[in-house]
Every structure is written in structure tokens, then in C-alpha cells.
Amino acid sequence: MLSRQLASVPSRTTGLRIQASIASTYVKTYATHAADSKPPVALYGVDGTYASALYTAAVKSSTLETTAKSVAALSDVFKKDTRLPSVLGAPTLTPGDKSQIIHELQRHMGALDKGDTVKNFLRTLADNNRLGLLEGVCDKFTTLMSAARGEMDLVITSAQKLDQKILQRLETAIAKSEYSQGKKLKVVPKVNPDIKGGLLVEIGERTIDLSVSSKIAKMNKLLTDNL
């Protein structure tokens, strides 16, 4: 795992306090907004600001699709290595630590990063002590790409991992319903043991809560109200 490879790197300096507005540095340096490069939807939070800046930079450098593939590769790293966010967010990373981290992340991207768009972006995150935001940036960049492609995220949360056949059946059923609004659906499976069982389906602005935890909560409320 990447986090194990990075865990042995010595950390000697203390973290620096960063102004909340520092995210605008990347926007000004790499992504001055233009009509043809404006992100398709507005995102919020510092990670959203960075994701929007990366999208704009990729459009301007004509590397949007390869950037999307590179970001997807990074997202896969986070899925496989749950300790990685804590490593990237360590406040004591030295310049040498950050360089090694970027090198390892590049290795996972392979030759996908045409034009070094993502590599340059990672350097900006490192310079601003924002590597800890990378997982959120990847998630929000995926949201931008889905919007640009006319896709709608179909987030299916279950207590245990669902097999592909079940996910496909759910996608087909919802695609035929009014919930899809005629858009292409992008299935985003998630696992959350706290829902106990059943499903939690999120599509667009709508949430369909079929989880066992929700039913238990409703039953508890009913019992409480009648006592």
C-alpha cells in the first residue's frame, strides 16, 4: 500500500498555518475562467475550489479526458488504501516528503497524465500544504466530469458490498423511472454498515431511504410518541 511506503519517510518540520483564501492561488495561476472552460456546475468548499481549478486547467490545456483518467486512477488508490488520507494530511510533511508522495502518486497514474496537468496540480497542492484535500478533490472532479458528460450520479449505499448484477438491475429499474430525468446514470456504490441493511438510494436531489436503520428510527419514534 502507498501509505506503508510513505510511512517510513521522516517528518521533521511542523505544519504551517494556511490562509483560507490560498486555494485561489491555483485558480489564478492555472485557471483564469473563460466561457469555454468554466466548470459545468458550481462546487463548494476548498476541495471544490481546487477541483474546479483543475477542471478549468485541463480544458485549457486540452487534456480533460486524460486528466479524468488520471484522477480516476488516484481515486482507486484511495479505495485500496484507507490509511492514505491520514498520511497526506500529516502536518509535519517536509518538502522531501511531499516530493516522494507526488512521485508515488505519479507512479500509480502511469502514462495517463498527458501534459503533466495532474502532476502540476499535485505540486500546487503540496506547495499550499493541501495534499490532505486530494481525496475530496478527486470526488468533486468526478462530479464535474459527470455533469460535463450529461450523467447523473446514482449513489447506492448498502450495509454490505453488492454484486455487479444487483447494481445493474437497480440501475436499469431507476433509469426507466421518472427519477432519472432521462439522463445517463452513473452508478456510485457505497458501503455503510450503519444502515444495518436495505438500501439508501440517492439520485439528483432525491433520496430514497429503504434502509433498516431508517425503519428502526421510525419505529422508535412511533413507540416514543405513543408512550
C-alpha positions, 0 to 999 in steps of 0.5 A: 500500500502507498501509505506503508511506503510513505510511512517510513519517510521522516517528518521533521518540520511542523505544519504551517498555518494556511490562509483560507483564501490560498486555494485561489492561488491555483485558480489564478495561476492555472485557471483564469475562467473563460466561457469555454472552460468554466466548470459545468456546475458550481462546487463548494468548499476548498476541495471544490475550489481546487477541483474546479481549478483543475477542471478549468486547467485541463480544458485549457490545456486540452487534456480533460479526458486524460486528466479524468483518467488520471484522477480516476486512477488516484481515486482507486488508490484511495479505495485500496488504501484507507490509511492514505488520507491520514498520511497526506494530511500529516502536518509535519510533511517536509518538502522531501516528503511531499516530493516522494508522495507526488512521485508515488502518486505519479507512479500509480497514474502511469502514462495517463497524465498527458501534459503533466496537468495532474502532476502540476496540480499535485505540486500546487497542492503540496506547495499550499500544504493541501495534499490532505484535500486530494481525496475530496478533490478527486470526488468533486472532479468526478462530479464535474466530469459527470455533469460535463458528460450529461450523467447523473450520479446514482449513489447506492449505499448498502450495509454490505458490498453488492454484486455487479448484477444487483447494481445493474438491475437497480440501475436499469429499474431507476433509469426507466423511472421518472427519477432519472430525468432521462439522463445517463446514470452513473452508478456510485456504490457505497458501503455503510454498515450503519444502515444495518441493511436495505438500501439508501438510494440517492439520485439528483436531489432525491433520496430514497431511504429503504434502509433498516436503520431508517425503519428502526428510527421510525419505529422508535419514534412511533413507540416514543410518541405513543408512550 
